[in-house]
């Protein structure tokens, strides 16, 4: 806790109420993004950590609103949230602790304002997600939702000057990471009737939604998963360039995120069709050793 207190000091978060707002986001992020939080805590400079935590909390909260409950409920919840975010950015105030933290983070990192606005404009791609007919549909989803959501955090790690290459490598990273997440989430997504593997890809392997929802594995599903993980892994390997194009003080974290993604790919590939019984995680010991080497 002492290190977090020093991080708040270094980030210029001094007013007691605002410190409480950031503390609340820290508690949430530690709970739902434990590995990512540990990586950020170990590898980021103190002045940046609270802002990355706040941005991660915004991304997670939005994802929950877009993805939880029946569609009419989600539409109402997202419309309310979008209005609140825009109002907070316009006025610099809010009665919501998360938005108060976001407003302060945007003031400290003005480049984030445009990123938040872009995210708000396209996030309904997740609200109306019902699966993909083709690979092109998946790529469009990444452009409309996955990449803008990731940039809420990655926008804080942008290098000075021309950031076009940085953004391109971020897009490569999130394309691989999102594909891997969709494979790893097959158990839950199949039950809900909307998986993230394109229909035309499933058809090539003779895999059906009904079969996955019923828990049917077999060699066809093993082959499909192997292809999807291999494709995701190729993108993650290409994204190993990310540390070289990230701001100097965030390179260790950028590299760790890519390597954790590759460890996850190994775990998913090893589980194979077993992902229909639950998602796979990389071995904790290997993850901790990876972070220790970079610390």
C-alpha positions in Angstrom: 0.0 0.0 0.0 2.9 2.3 0.7 4.1 2.0 -2.9 0.6 2.9 -4.1 0.5 6.0 -1.9 3.8 7.1 -3.3 2.4 6.6 -6.8 -0.6 8.8 -6.0 1.8 11.5 -4.8 4.0 11.2 -7.9 1.0 11.4 -10.1 -0.2 14.6 -8.5 -3.2 13.1 -6.9 -3.2 14.9 -3.6 -6.8 15.9 -2.7 -8.2 13.3 -0.2 -11.4 12.8 -2.1 -9.7 12.2 -5.4 -7.2 9.8 -3.7 -10.2 7.8 -2.5 -11.6 7.7 -6.0 -8.3 6.3 -7.4 -8.1 3.9 -4.5 -11.5 2.5 -5.4 -10.4 1.9 -9.0 -7.2 0.2 -7.7 -9.2 -2.2 -5.7 -11.4 -3.1 -8.6 -8.6 -3.5 -11.1 -6.7 -5.7 -8.6 -9.7 -8.0 -8.4 -10.6 -8.4 -12.1 -7.2 -7.8 -13.8 -4.9 -9.3 -11.1 -2.0 -10.2 -13.4 -2.1 -7.0 -15.4 -2.2 -5.0 -12.2 0.8 -6.8 -10.8 2.7 -6.2 -14.1 1.8 -2.5 -14.0 2.7 -2.2 -10.3 6.1 -3.7 -10.9 7.0 -2.3 -14.2 5.6 1.2 -14.6 7.0 4.4 -13.1 5.0 5.7 -10.1 3.7 8.8 -11.8 2.0 6.7 -14.5 0.5 3.9 -12.5 -2.6 5.6 -11.1 -3.5 6.8 -14.6 -3.2 3.4 -16.1 -5.3 1.9 -13.3 -8.0 4.5 -13.9 -8.0 3.9 -17.7 -8.2 0.1 -17.1 -11.2 0.6 -14.8 -13.0 2.7 -17.5 -12.3 0.0 -20.1 -13.6 -2.8 -17.8 -16.7 -0.9 -16.7 -17.7 -0.1 -20.2 -17.2 -3.7 -21.2 -19.5 -4.9 -18.4 -22.2 -2.4 -19.5 -22.0 -3.5 -23.1 -21.9 -7.2 -22.4 -24.1 -7.9 -19.4 -27.9 -8.5 -19.5 -30.6 -8.4 -22.1 -30.1 -6.0 -25.1 -32.6 -3.4 -24.0 -31.0 -3.2 -20.6 -27.5 -2.9 -22.1 -28.7 -0.2 -24.6 -30.1 1.9 -21.7 -27.0 1.4 -19.5 -24.6 2.3 -22.3 -26.5 5.4 -23.4 -26.5 6.6 -19.8 -22.8 5.9 -19.3 -21.9 7.6 -22.6 -23.8 10.7 -21.6 -22.2 10.8 -18.2 -18.7 10.4 -19.6 -19.2 13.1 -22.2 -20.6 15.4 -19.5 -17.7 14.8 -17.2 -15.2 15.5 -19.9 -17.1 18.7 -20.8 -17.5 20.1 -17.3 -14.5 18.5 -15.5 -16.7 17.3 -12.7 -18.8 14.3 -11.9 -20.6 12.6 -8.9 -19.1 9.2 -10.1 -15.8 8.2 -8.5 -14.6 6.5 -11.7 -15.4 9.5 -13.8 -13.7 11.9 -11.3 -10.5 9.8 -11.7 -10.9 9.7 -15.5 -11.2 13.5 -15.6 -8.1 14.0 -13.6 -6.2 11.5 -15.8 -7.3 13.2 -19.0 -6.2 16.5 -17.5 -2.8 15.0 -16.8 -2.6 13.3 -20.2 -4.6 15.4 -22.6 -4.0 13.1 -25.6 -6.4 10.7 -23.9 -9.4 12.9 -24.5 -9.6 12.2 -28.2 -9.0 8.5 -27.5 -12.0 8.4 -25.1 -14.2 10.2 -27.6 -13.3 7.7 -30.3 -14.0 4.8 -28.0 -17.4 6.2 -27.2 -18.3 6.7 -30.8 -17.6 3.1 -31.9 -18.2 1.0 -28.7 -21.7 -0.1 -29.8 -19.9 -2.7 -32.0 -19.7 -4.7 -28.8 -23.2 -3.8 -27.8 -24.6 -5.4 -30.9 -22.0 -8.2 -31.3 -23.7 -11.4 -32.3 -20.8 -13.3 -33.9 -19.0 -12.9 -37.2 -19.9 -14.3 -40.6 -16.4 -13.8 -42.0 -12.9 -13.0 -41.1 -13.5 -9.5 -42.5 -16.3 -9.0 -39.9 -13.8 -10.0 -37.2 -11.3 -7.4 -38.4 -14.0 -4.7 -38.5 -14.9 -5.5 -34.9 -11.3 -5.2 -33.8 -11.1 -1.8 -35.6 -14.4 -0.6 -34.1 -14.2 -1.9 -30.5 -11.1 -3.9 -29.4 -8.5 -1.5 -30.6 -10.2 1.7 -29.4 -10.9 0.1 -26.0 -7.2 -1.1 -25.7 -6.1 2.4 -26.6 -7.7 3.8 -23.5 -4.8 2.3 -21.7 -2.2 2.2 -24.5 -2.8 5.9 -25.2 -1.0 6.6 -21.9 2.1 4.8 -23.1 2.4 6.7 -26.4 5.9 7.8 -27.4 6.6 11.4 -28.1 6.5 12.6 -31.7 5.2 10.4 -34.5 3.1 7.6 -33.0 1.9 6.0 -36.2 4.1 2.9 -35.9 3.2 2.6 -32.2 -0.5 2.6 -33.1 0.0 0.1 -35.9 1.8 -2.4 -33.5 -0.9 -1.8 -30.9 -3.4 -2.9 -33.5 -1.4 -6.0 -34.3 -1.2 -6.9 -30.6 -4.9 -6.4 -29.9 -5.9 -8.4 -33.0 -3.9 -11.4 -31.7 -5.0 -10.9 -28.1 -8.7 -10.5 -29.0 -8.7 -13.6 -31.2 -7.0 -15.6 -28.4 -9.7 -14.3 -25.9 -12.5 -15.4 -28.2 -11.0 -19.0 -28.3 -10.4 -19.0 -24.6 -14.0 -17.9 -23.9 -15.7 -20.5 -26.1 -17.4 -22.2 -23.2 -19.3 -19.1 -22.1 -19.8 -17.7 -25.5 -21.1 -20.9 -27.0 -23.7 -21.1 -24.2 -24.8 -17.6 -25.1 -25.0 -18.4 -28.9 -22.4 -15.9 -30.1 -18.8 -17.0 -30.4 -16.0 -14.9 -31.8 -14.7 -17.4 -34.4 -16.1 -16.5 -37.9 -18.8 -18.8 -39.2 -17.0 -19.4 -42.5 -13.9 -20.5 -40.5 -16.0 -22.9 -38.4 -17.6 -24.3 -41.6 -14.2 -25.1 -43.0 -13.6 -27.4 -40.1 -17.1 -28.8 -39.8 -17.7 -27.3 -36.4 -21.1 -25.9 -35.5 -22.4 -23.6 -32.8 -24.9 -26.2 -31.6 -22.2 -28.7 -31.3 -20.0 -26.4 -29.2 -23.0 -25.4 -27.1 -23.6 -29.0 -26.3 -20.0 -29.5 -25.3 -19.0 -31.6 -28.3 -15.3 -31.6 -28.9 -13.5 -34.0 -31.1 -10.7 -33.7 -33.7 -12.4 -31.0 -35.8 -12.7 -28.6 -32.9 -9.1 -29.4 -31.9 -7.9 -28.5 -35.4 -10.0 -25.3 -35.4 -8.7 -24.2 -32.1 -5.1 -25.0 -33.1 -5.5 -22.8 -36.3 -7.0 -19.9 -34.4 -4.4 -20.0 -31.6 -1.6 -20.2 -34.2 -3.0 -17.2 -36.0 -3.3 -15.3 -32.8 0.2 -16.3 -31.8 1.6 -15.0 -35.1 0.1 -11.6 -34.4 1.5 -11.6 -30.8 5.0 -12.6 -32.1 4.8 -9.7 -34.6 3.8 -7.4 -31.7 7.1 -8.2 -29.9 8.1 -4.9 -31.6 5.9 -3.1 -29.2 8.5 -2.2 -26.5 10.7 -0.6 -29.1 8.0 1.8 -30.2 6.5 2.5 -26.8 7.5 5.4 -24.6 10.7 4.7 -22.8 9.2 4.5 -19.3 6.6 2.0 -20.3 8.7 -0.4 -22.4 9.1 -3.0 -19.7 5.3 -3.2 -19.3 4.6 -3.4 -23.0 7.0 -6.3 -23.4 5.5 -8.1 -20.4 2.0 -7.8 -21.8 3.1 -9.4 -25.1 4.9 -12.2 -23.4 2.0 -12.9 -21.1 -0.2 -13.1 -24.2 2.2 -15.7 -25.7 2.2 -17.7 -22.5 -1.6 -17.7 -22.6 -1.6 -18.9 -26.2 0.5 -21.9 -25.1 -1.9 -22.7 -22.3 -5.0 -22.5 -24.6 -3.3 -24.6 -27.3 -2.4 -27.2 -24.7 -6.0 -27.3 -23.4 -7.4 -27.6 -27.0 -11.1 -28.6 -27.1 -11.0 -28.6 -23.3 -11.7 -24.8 -23.5 -15.4 -25.9 -23.8 -15.1 -26.8 -20.1 -13.4 -23.6 -19.1 -10.7 -21.1 -20.1 -7.0 -21.7 -19.7 -4.5 -19.5 -17.9 -0.7 -19.5 -18.2 1.2 -21.2 -15.3 1.5 -18.7 -12.4 5.1 -19.6 -11.8 6.2 -18.8 -15.3 4.2 -15.5 -15.3 5.8 -14.5 -12.0 9.3 -15.3 -13.3 8.6 -13.3 -16.4 7.7 -10.3 -14.4 10.6 -10.7 -12.0 13.1 -10.8 -14.9 11.7 -7.5 -16.2 11.5 -5.8 -12.8 
